[in-house]
Amino acid sequence: MGQKIVECVPNFSEGADLTKIGEITAVIESVSEISLLDVDPGADTNRTVVTFIGPPEKVEEAAFLAIKKASEILDMSTHSGAHPRMGATDVCPFVPVEGVTMEECVHMAQRVGKRVGEELNIPIFLYENAATSEERKNLAHIRKGEYEGLEARLKDPYWKPDFGPAQFNPKAGATGISAREFLIAYNITLNTKESKYATDIAFEIRKKGRVARTGNISPFYFKGKLAYYSKQHYPCGNCTFKAESVEGLIKHYNDIHNMDFAALCILRDIDIRNIEGRGVVRAGKFDHCKSIGWYVDEYERAQLSINLTNYKETPAHLVLEEARKLASERGLVVTGSEIVGLIPYQALLESGKYYVKRQGQSSGIPTKDILQTAIQSMGLEDLSPFDIEKKVIGLPRQYDHALVDMPLRDLIDEVSRETPAPGGGSIAAVAGSLGAALSSMVANLTQGKAGSEAIDELMTENAELAQSIKDKLLMAVDEDTNAFNAYMDALRMPKTTEEERQHRFKQMESGLKEAVHVPFKTAELSFQAIETAKVSAEKGNVNSITDAAVGAQIAYAGVRGGLLNVLINLKDIKDSSFADEMEKKCSVLEKKATDLLLEINKDVDNKLSEMRKR
C-alpha cells in the first residue's frame, strides 16, 4: 500500500510577531510524522502562510492544534492588515498530494471544522470543494465584510456557520476550512525586459482572458483597438462571429467554443444582463489558470507569473508549450521556467512522460530519468538549480540507510554475514525486481524501432508496468528485513508477568503475520513480473528474447523465494484459520507461476530452435 500525504496551508492573522508565529508552528511540529515545509510571514499584510504535510490523521491533529493555539494567543479585535481576513486562523485548506482523494480531503475539512466549532466555539465556514452550497464555494463571498462585518453577518440566518455557534467570537473571529487542489506557482521566463510583452502572452493563456481588440493585433495583440458591445452588435472575442443578441452570443460560445459565456462574464465582473458598453470578452486558453506579466529586477527579464489551480486539468507542460508558441509568434524566446515553492511528484512525472513521448521514446524507464527529462525540457534550471528533494512533494518513499542503496558488492557481503536479516525474503525481492527490469529492457529495446508501430503502445505499457513492479519490489527488499526485525523485537519483550506475556504474544503474532504478508506480496509482484516477461518474450525484439526469458526465470525465483518465507513463518502462527488460508494462497500462486514459466520457456526454446535453423 502506497503512502498517503496531505498538504495543509493554514493562514494566520499575524505577520510581525515572530514569537507568536513560532508558538503556532511549534504545536504543528509537535505532531509525529508532520513535516513543516514553509513559514512565510508578511508584516504589511500582517499574515503568515504556513505549509506542512503528513499522513491524513496526523495533518488533522496538527491543523486543530494550530487553530487552537492561534485562538489563544491572537486577538482579532486589535488586528489590522492589508490582506482580507475574518479570523485568527483565517483559512485552513487541505490539499491531496499522494495516495489521497479530494473526497477524503473534504471529509478531513468536515471533521476538523466540526471539532473546531464544537470544542473552540469558533464559527466555521466550509468553502471550495468542501462547500455545502454553490454560493459558499467562493472564499471571497464568504469573507466579504471581513472580521469587521462578521458580527452583523452572523445574525443573518443565511450566514449560519456550517459548524460552531452563530455567535460572534471577538477574539478568534471565524475560520474558513476547505479542500482544494494543489496550487502550483509557475513562472515562465522570456528573453525580454518588456513586461507588456509578457502580459500580452499571459492574457492569452489565462481563462479570464482580456478585452478583445481589432485592427493591428499581430504580432502583439495589445496594440489593437479595444472592441465594445453595443445594441444588436455582440461580437465574439475569439472569432469573427457577430450575434444580434446576447442569447445568440451565449449559444455561439456554447456550440462553437464549448464555453459558458455567462461564466466568462462573471470572471470579468460583467453583468450579463447589461453588457452594452462593456469591453468584448476574449477568453484565454486554459481553465484553472491565472496569469499576469511582470518584470523581475533580479533576473533582468520579463516573466509570465502563473497560478495553476488544478494541475490535473491544466498541467504546467501544456501551458509552457502554448507560451512557447505564442512567444515565437511575437519574435520572442522562452528561456526557461521556474517552480515557486513546491510541485507535486505526479505533476512533474506527467510532464516528464509528456516530453519523453514527444521524443518517440518509451516512458517505461526509471522514474529519476523521467523527472530529469521534465527538468531539462521545461528549463527548470534556467535561473537557479532545481533540487528534486527540496522542490518535489510526494516523492516515492525511501528508507534511510536502505539495503537497495548499498553497492552491489556490499549488499552481497551483508547477506553473507552471520545475521538472519537480510535473508531469503529480501533476496527474493531483489530477484523479482531484476526480472521486472529485464522485462522493461526488452520492451524498451523493441519500442520506437522501424516497423514496430503496431506494438509500440503495447510495449510502452508493458515497460511502464514492469517499472512500477520493479520499484515496489525494491521497496520490499527493506520491508522484508524490517518485518523480520519487528518480530525479533517482539520476541525480546519482557515476559515476567501474565500481562507482559499476553502483550508479548500479541506483538509476536502481529509481527509474524507481517512477516508473512511482506514476502507474499513479494511473490505476487514477482508473478506480475513474469507476466510482463511473457509479453516481452512474445512480442519483443527477437534478438532479446533470451533477456526476457532470463527475466522470467529470475522473477520465478522471486515467487518461489517469497512463498518459502511465507511457509516457514506460518508454522509459528497460532491463528490456524489465517495459516490455512495463506497456505492455500501460496499453493495456487506457485502453480500459476510454474505453469506460466513453462509456457514462456517453451515459446523461447521454439524461437531459438527456429533461429538456429535459418
LUMPA-915405 format. One line per 3 residues: for each residue x, y, z of C-alpha. Coordinates in nm, 2 decimals. Layout:
# residues N
X:Y:Z; ...;
END
This chain:
# residues 614
0.00:0.00:0.00; 0.14:0.34:-0.10; 0.20:0.63:0.13;
-0.08:0.89:0.19; 0.03:1.25:0.20; -0.19:1.56:0.26;
-0.08:1.92:0.25; -0.23:2.18:0.48; -0.18:2.55:0.42;
-0.33:2.75:0.71; -0.32:3.13:0.71; -0.28:3.31:1.04;
-0.37:3.67:1.11; -0.02:3.76:1.24; 0.28:3.85:1.03;
0.50:4.06:1.26; 0.53:3.89:1.59; 0.77:3.60:1.52;
0.74:3.47:1.87; 0.37:3.41:1.83; 0.42:3.26:1.49;
0.68:3.03:1.64; 0.43:2.91:1.91; 0.18:2.82:1.64;
0.44:2.63:1.43; 0.58:2.46:1.74; 0.24:2.28:1.80;
0.23:2.18:1.44; 0.57:2.02:1.46; 0.48:1.85:1.79;
0.27:1.60:1.60; 0.47:1.30:1.49; 0.52:1.24:1.11;
0.44:1.60:1.03; 0.69:1.79:0.81; 0.68:2.17:0.83;
0.78:2.28:0.48; 0.74:2.66:0.49; 0.66:2.96:0.71;
0.60:3.28:0.52; 0.52:3.58:0.74; 0.43:3.92:0.59;
0.45:4.23:0.80; 0.25:4.45:0.56; -0.03:4.20:0.52;
0.00:4.10:0.89; -0.05:3.75:0.79; 0.16:3.43:0.79;
0.11:3.14:0.55; 0.23:2.80:0.69; 0.27:2.49:0.48;
0.30:2.14:0.63; 0.25:1.78:0.51; 0.19:1.44:0.66;
-0.05:1.14:0.68; -0.42:1.25:0.68; -0.49:1.17:1.05;
-0.17:1.35:1.16; -0.24:1.65:0.95; -0.59:1.68:1.10;
-0.45:1.68:1.45; -0.18:1.94:1.36; -0.44:2.16:1.20;
-0.66:2.15:1.50; -0.38:2.23:1.74; -0.26:2.52:1.53;
-0.61:2.67:1.51; -0.65:2.62:1.89; -0.31:2.79:1.96;
-0.39:3.08:1.73; -0.73:3.13:1.90; -0.54:3.15:2.24;
-0.26:3.39:2.15; -0.40:3.61:1.87; -0.67:3.88:1.92;
-0.86:3.98:1.61; -1.01:4.28:1.79; -0.67:4.45:1.77;
-0.57:4.32:1.42; -0.52:4.52:1.11; -0.35:4.43:0.78;
-0.37:4.47:0.40; -0.49:4.12:0.33; -0.86:4.03:0.36;
-0.93:3.82:0.67; -1.20:3.71:0.91; -1.03:3.52:1.18;
-0.72:3.44:1.39; -0.69:3.14:1.16; -0.83:3.29:0.85;
-0.84:2.98:0.63; -0.72:2.62:0.66; -0.73:2.43:0.33;
-0.65:2.06:0.29; -0.48:1.95:-0.03; -0.44:1.59:-0.16;
-0.08:1.52:-0.26; -0.02:1.15:-0.28; -0.25:0.85:-0.24;
-0.54:1.06:-0.12; -0.86:1.17:-0.30; -1.03:1.50:-0.30;
-1.33:1.34:-0.13; -1.10:1.22:0.16; -0.98:1.58:0.20;
-1.34:1.70:0.20; -1.41:1.46:0.49; -1.10:1.59:0.67;
-1.23:1.95:0.64; -1.56:1.84:0.78; -1.41:1.66:1.07;
-1.17:1.94:1.16; -1.44:2.20:1.11; -1.68:2.01:1.34;
-1.42:1.97:1.61; -1.31:2.33:1.60; -1.67:2.46:1.61;
-1.77:2.24:1.90; -1.45:2.25:2.11; -1.33:2.60:2.04;
-1.66:2.78:1.98; -1.53:2.93:1.65; -1.78:2.98:1.36;
-1.67:2.76:1.07; -1.75:2.81:0.70; -1.67:2.54:0.46;
-1.56:2.66:0.11; -1.43:2.54:-0.23; -1.46:2.16:-0.27;
-1.59:2.13:0.09; -1.86:2.39:0.05; -2.21:2.28:0.15;
-2.37:2.50:-0.12; -2.27:2.66:-0.46; -2.28:3.01:-0.31;
-2.02:2.92:-0.04; -1.76:2.78:-0.28; -1.61:3.12:-0.34;
-1.39:3.23:-0.04; -1.43:3.60:-0.13; -1.80:3.57:-0.10;
-1.77:3.40:0.25; -1.51:3.66:0.36; -1.70:3.96:0.23;
-1.71:4.23:0.50; -1.42:4.06:0.67; -1.38:4.05:1.05;
-1.54:4.39:1.10; -1.87:4.28:0.94; -1.87:3.94:1.09;
-2.08:4.02:1.40; -2.37:4.15:1.19; -2.35:3.88:0.93;
-2.38:3.60:1.19; -2.72:3.74:1.29; -2.85:3.67:0.94;
-2.98:3.31:0.91; -2.84:3.30:0.56; -2.49:3.31:0.72;
-2.54:3.03:0.97; -2.20:2.87:1.00; -2.15:2.51:0.88;
-2.01:2.43:1.23; -1.98:2.61:1.55; -2.20:2.88:1.70;
-2.38:3.15:1.51; -2.23:3.39:1.76; -1.95:3.64:1.72;
-1.62:3.54:1.88; -1.44:3.87:1.91; -1.10:3.72:1.98;
-1.09:3.44:1.73; -1.33:3.56:1.46; -1.43:3.29:1.21;
-1.24:3.04:1.01; -1.28:2.91:0.65; -1.19:2.54:0.61;
-1.17:2.38:0.27; -1.04:2.11:0.04; -0.88:2.21:-0.28;
-0.64:2.10:-0.54; -0.27:2.17:-0.51; -0.18:2.52:-0.64;
0.14:2.53:-0.85; 0.31:2.87:-0.86; 0.48:2.87:-1.20;
0.68:3.14:-1.38; 0.78:3.13:-1.75; 1.08:3.35:-1.84;
1.12:3.54:-2.17; 1.43:3.69:-2.34; 1.30:4.04:-2.30;
1.27:4.31:-2.04; 0.93:4.43:-2.16; 0.67:4.33:-1.91;
0.39:4.43:-2.16; 0.51:4.15:-2.39; 0.48:3.90:-2.11;
0.14:4.04:-2.02; 0.03:4.01:-2.38; 0.10:3.63:-2.37;
-0.03:3.59:-2.01; -0.37:3.72:-2.11; -0.39:3.47:-2.40;
-0.32:3.19:-2.16; -0.54:3.26:-1.86; -0.91:3.16:-1.88;
-1.02:3.51:-1.77; -0.87:3.64:-2.09; -0.88:4.01:-2.18;
-1.09:4.27:-2.37; -1.09:4.19:-2.74; -0.92:4.42:-2.99;
-0.94:4.48:-3.36; -0.70:4.60:-3.62; -0.33:4.59:-3.55;
-0.33:4.28:-3.33; -0.04:4.09:-3.48; 0.21:4.01:-3.36;
0.12:4.19:-3.04; -0.24:4.18:-2.96; -0.24:4.47:-2.71;
-0.16:4.71:-3.00; -0.51:4.67:-3.14; -0.82:4.89:-3.09;
-1.04:4.80:-2.80; -1.38:4.65:-2.90; -1.71:4.71:-2.72;
-2.06:4.56:-2.72; -2.35:4.77:-2.84; -2.71:4.71:-2.90;
-2.76:4.44:-3.17; -2.38:4.42:-3.20; -2.24:4.14:-2.99;
-1.92:4.01:-3.15; -1.74:3.70:-3.03; -1.40:3.79:-2.89;
-1.25:3.46:-3.00; -1.35:3.45:-3.37; -1.52:3.67:-3.63;
-1.88:3.57:-3.55; -2.12:3.86:-3.46; -2.45:3.80:-3.28;
-2.75:4.03:-3.28; -2.85:3.93:-2.92; -2.68:3.82:-2.60;
-2.87:3.49:-2.63; -2.72:3.44:-2.97; -2.38:3.50:-2.83;
-2.43:3.26:-2.55; -2.54:2.99:-2.79; -2.24:3.06:-3.02;
-1.99:3.03:-2.73; -2.15:2.70:-2.62; -2.18:2.54:-2.97;
-1.86:2.66:-3.13; -1.61:2.72:-2.84; -1.76:2.49:-2.58;
-1.75:2.77:-2.33; -2.00:2.91:-2.08; -2.03:3.28:-2.18;
-2.21:3.37:-1.86; -1.92:3.22:-1.65; -1.67:3.42:-1.86;
-1.87:3.74:-1.78; -1.85:3.66:-1.41; -1.47:3.62:-1.44;
-1.45:3.97:-1.59; -1.70:4.12:-1.34; -1.96:4.19:-1.62;
-2.34:4.18:-1.56; -2.46:3.96:-1.85; -2.80:4.14:-1.84;
-2.63:4.47:-1.92; -2.32:4.42:-2.13; -2.37:4.72:-2.38;
-2.07:4.95:-2.35; -1.86:4.69:-2.19; -1.54:4.55:-2.35;
-1.58:4.25:-2.57; -1.48:3.93:-2.38; -1.19:3.74:-2.53;
-1.14:3.41:-2.34; -0.80:3.27:-2.27; -0.70:2.91:-2.35;
-0.67:2.73:-2.01; -0.91:2.66:-1.73; -0.77:2.67:-1.38;
-0.50:2.91:-1.49; -0.44:3.26:-1.36; -0.16:3.46:-1.52;
-0.01:3.81:-1.54; 0.31:3.95:-1.69; 0.58:4.13:-1.49;
0.95:4.24:-1.50; 1.19:4.09:-1.24; 1.48:4.31:-1.15;
1.68:4.01:-1.01; 1.68:3.83:-1.35; 1.66:4.14:-1.57;
1.39:3.97:-1.77; 1.02:3.96:-1.80; 0.81:3.66:-1.68;
0.47:3.52:-1.71; 0.36:3.47:-1.34; 0.11:3.18:-1.34;
-0.10:3.01:-1.08; -0.22:2.66:-1.18; -0.51:2.58:-0.95;
-0.57:2.23:-1.09; -0.27:2.08:-1.24; -0.46:1.76:-1.33;
-0.68:1.95:-1.57; -0.42:2.21:-1.68; -0.07:2.07:-1.64;
0.24:2.30:-1.65; 0.39:2.15:-1.96; 0.09:2.23:-2.18;
0.08:2.59:-2.05; 0.46:2.61:-2.12; 0.42:2.48:-2.48;
0.14:2.73:-2.55; 0.36:3.01:-2.41; 0.65:2.89:-2.64;
0.42:2.90:-2.94; 0.28:3.25:-2.86; 0.63:3.38:-2.78;
0.76:3.26:-3.11; 0.48:3.43:-3.30; 0.59:3.75:-3.13;
0.96:3.71:-3.21; 1.04:3.61:-2.85; 1.20:3.31:-2.69;
1.11:3.13:-2.37; 1.44:3.08:-2.20; 1.31:2.86:-1.92;
1.06:2.83:-1.64; 1.06:2.80:-1.26; 0.86:2.65:-0.99;
0.80:2.89:-0.70; 0.76:2.67:-0.39; 0.67:2.31:-0.44;
0.53:2.09:-0.72; 0.36:1.75:-0.66; 0.56:1.44:-0.77;
0.28:1.33:-1.00; 0.27:1.67:-1.18; 0.64:1.66:-1.26;
0.62:1.30:-1.35; 0.34:1.36:-1.60; 0.54:1.65:-1.75;
0.84:1.42:-1.79; 0.63:1.15:-1.96; 0.49:1.41:-2.20;
0.83:1.51:-2.32; 0.97:1.15:-2.33; 0.67:1.05:-2.55;
0.72:1.36:-2.78; 1.07:1.23:-2.84; 0.92:0.90:-2.96;
1.07:0.72:-2.66; 0.92:0.47:-2.41; 0.80:0.62:-2.08;
0.87:0.28:-1.92; 1.21:0.40:-1.79; 1.33:0.47:-1.43;
1.14:0.75:-1.26; 1.45:0.95:-1.20; 1.52:0.96:-1.58;
1.16:1.08:-1.64; 1.19:1.36:-1.38; 1.53:1.47:-1.52;
1.37:1.49:-1.87; 1.10:1.72:-1.72; 1.36:1.94:-1.56;
1.56:1.97:-1.88; 1.26:2.01:-2.12; 1.10:2.27:-1.91;
1.42:2.47:-1.84; 1.36:2.45:-1.47; 1.73:2.52:-1.40;
1.74:2.83:-1.62; 1.75:3.07:-1.33; 1.87:2.85:-1.04;
1.95:2.48:-0.96; 1.64:2.26:-0.92; 1.68:2.03:-0.62;
1.43:1.75:-0.67; 1.44:1.65:-0.30; 1.35:2.00:-0.19;
1.12:2.11:-0.47; 0.91:1.80:-0.53; 0.65:1.70:-0.27;
0.53:1.34:-0.25; 0.83:1.16:-0.39; 0.82:0.78:-0.36;
0.91:0.67:-0.01; 1.27:0.58:0.05; 1.41:0.41:0.36;
1.70:0.57:0.54; 2.02:0.36:0.51; 1.83:0.13:0.27;
1.98:-0.20:0.16; 1.90:-0.12:-0.20; 2.11:0.19:-0.18;
2.42:-0.02:-0.10; 2.68:-0.10:-0.37; 2.61:-0.45:-0.50;
2.92:-0.60:-0.35; 2.84:-0.45:-0.01; 2.48:-0.59:-0.02;
2.61:-0.94:-0.11; 2.86:-0.92:0.17; 2.59:-0.80:0.41;
2.37:-1.10:0.32; 2.67:-1.34:0.37; 2.73:-1.24:0.73;
2.61:-1.44:1.03; 2.29:-1.24:1.08; 1.94:-1.37:0.99;
1.85:-1.05:0.80; 1.87:-0.95:0.53; 1.79:-1.31:0.42;
1.59:-1.50:0.17; 1.29:-1.27:0.17; 1.49:-0.97:0.08;
1.69:-1.16:-0.19; 1.36:-1.29:-0.33; 1.25:-0.92:-0.37;
1.59:-0.84:-0.54; 1.53:-1.14:-0.78; 1.18:-1.02:-0.87;
1.29:-0.66:-0.93; 1.57:-0.78:-1.16; 1.31:-0.99:-1.35;
1.09:-0.69:-1.40; 1.39:-0.47:-1.50; 1.48:-0.72:-1.78;
1.13:-0.73:-1.90; 1.12:-0.35:-1.92; 1.46:-0.35:-2.10;
1.33:-0.58:-2.38; 1.01:-0.38:-2.42; 1.21:-0.05:-2.45;
1.45:-0.21:-2.70; 1.15:-0.31:-2.91; 0.95:0.02:-2.89;
1.02:0.30:-3.13; 1.21:0.10:-3.39; 1.14:0.08:-3.76;
0.84:-0.14:-3.82; 0.74:-0.16:-3.45; 0.45:0.09:-3.48;
0.18:-0.17:-3.44; 0.31:-0.28:-3.10; 0.47:0.04:-2.97;
0.17:0.12:-2.74; 0.17:-0.24:-2.60; 0.55:-0.23:-2.54;
0.53:0.11:-2.37; 0.25:-0.01:-2.14; 0.44:-0.32:-2.06;
0.76:-0.13:-1.98; 0.57:0.11:-1.76; 0.41:-0.18:-1.57;
0.74:-0.35:-1.53; 0.90:-0.03:-1.39; 0.62:0.00:-1.14;
0.66:-0.36:-1.03; 1.04:-0.32:-1.01; 1.01:-0.01:-0.78;
0.76:-0.19:-0.55; 0.99:-0.49:-0.52; 1.29:-0.27:-0.45;
1.09:-0.13:-0.15; 1.02:-0.48:-0.04; 1.39:-0.56:-0.01;
1.40:-0.34:0.30; 1.04:-0.41:0.41; 1.11:-0.78:0.45;
1.41:-0.71:0.67; 1.22:-0.46:0.87; 0.93:-0.70:0.92;
1.17:-0.97:1.05; 1.34:-0.72:1.28; 1.00:-0.62:1.42;
0.92:-0.98:1.50; 1.26:-1.02:1.67; 1.19:-0.70:1.88;
0.86:-0.86:2.00; 1.05:-1.18:2.08; 1.28:-0.99:2.32;
0.99:-0.83:2.51; 0.97:-0.90:2.88; 0.76:-1.20:2.99;
0.77:-1.19:3.37; 0.41:-1.12:3.44; 0.10:-1.26:3.28;
0.01:-0.92:3.14; 0.36:-0.89:2.98; 0.33:-1.24:2.84;
-0.01:-1.17:2.68; 0.13:-0.84:2.53; 0.44:-1.02:2.41;
0.23:-1.29:2.25; 0.01:-1.04:2.07; 0.31:-0.85:1.94;
0.48:-1.17:1.82; 0.16:-1.29:1.64; 0.12:-0.95:1.48;
0.49:-0.94:1.38; 0.47:-1.29:1.23; 0.17:-1.20:1.03;
0.35:-0.90:0.89; 0.65:-1.13:0.82; 0.40:-1.34:0.62;
0.23:-1.05:0.43; 0.55:-0.89:0.31; 0.70:-1.20:0.14;
0.36:-1.30:0.00; 0.34:-0.95:-0.16; 0.69:-1.01:-0.30;
0.57:-1.34:-0.45; 0.26:-1.17:-0.60; 0.47:-0.89:-0.75;
0.73:-1.13:-0.88; 0.45:-1.32:-1.06; 0.34:-1.00:-1.22;
0.70:-0.95:-1.33; 0.68:-1.30:-1.50; 0.36:-1.18:-1.68;
0.54:-0.88:-1.82; 0.83:-1.10:-1.92; 0.58:-1.32:-2.12;
0.46:-1.01:-2.32; 0.82:-0.91:-2.38; 0.92:-1.26:-2.49;
0.62:-1.30:-2.72; 0.61:-0.95:-2.88; 0.96:-0.81:-2.82;
1.26:-0.79:-3.04; 1.35:-1.15:-3.13; 1.72:-1.08:-3.06;
1.64:-1.00:-2.70; 1.40:-1.29:-2.62; 1.67:-1.46:-2.41;
1.68:-1.15:-2.19; 1.30:-1.18:-2.14; 1.35:-1.55:-2.06;
1.61:-1.47:-1.80; 1.38:-1.21:-1.66; 1.10:-1.47:-1.63;
1.34:-1.72:-1.47; 1.48:-1.49:-1.20; 1.13:-1.35:-1.13;
1.02:-1.70:-1.07; 1.29:-1.72:-0.81; 1.12:-1.42:-0.65;
0.79:-1.60:-0.65; 0.93:-1.92:-0.50; 1.16:-1.74:-0.26;
0.87:-1.52:-0.13; 0.65:-1.82:-0.08; 0.91:-2.02:0.10;
0.94:-1.73:0.35; 0.57:-1.73:0.40; 0.56:-2.10:0.47;
0.84:-2.10:0.72; 0.67:-1.83:0.92; 0.33:-1.99:0.91;
0.44:-2.27:1.14; 0.47:-2.04:1.44; 0.14:-1.86:1.39;
-0.13:-1.97:1.64; -0.42:-1.84:1.43; -0.49:-2.16:1.24;
-0.75:-2.01:1.01; -0.51:-1.74:0.90; -0.24:-2.00:0.84;
-0.46:-2.24:0.65; -0.59:-1.96:0.42; -0.23:-1.83:0.35;
-0.11:-2.19:0.27; -0.39:-2.23:0.01; -0.30:-1.89:-0.15;
0.07:-2.00:-0.17; -0.02:-2.32:-0.34; -0.24:-2.15:-0.60;
0.02:-1.88:-0.67; 0.31:-2.13:-0.71; 0.11:-2.34:-0.96;
0.02:-2.03:-1.17; 0.39:-1.92:-1.17; 0.52:-2.26:-1.26;
0.27:-2.30:-1.54; 0.35:-1.96:-1.68; 0.73:-2.01:-1.66;
0.70:-2.34:-1.85; 0.49:-2.17:-2.12; 0.75:-1.89:-2.16;
1.04:-2.13:-2.17; 0.87:-2.35:-2.43; 0.79:-2.04:-2.65;
1.15:-1.91:-2.62; 1.30:-2.26:-2.69; 1.09:-2.29:-3.00;
1.20:-1.95:-3.13; 1.57:-2.03:-3.06; 1.54:-2.35:-3.24;
1.39:-2.17:-3.55; 1.67:-1.91:-3.54; 1.93:-2.19:-3.54;
1.78:-2.35:-3.85; 1.80:-2.03:-4.05;
END
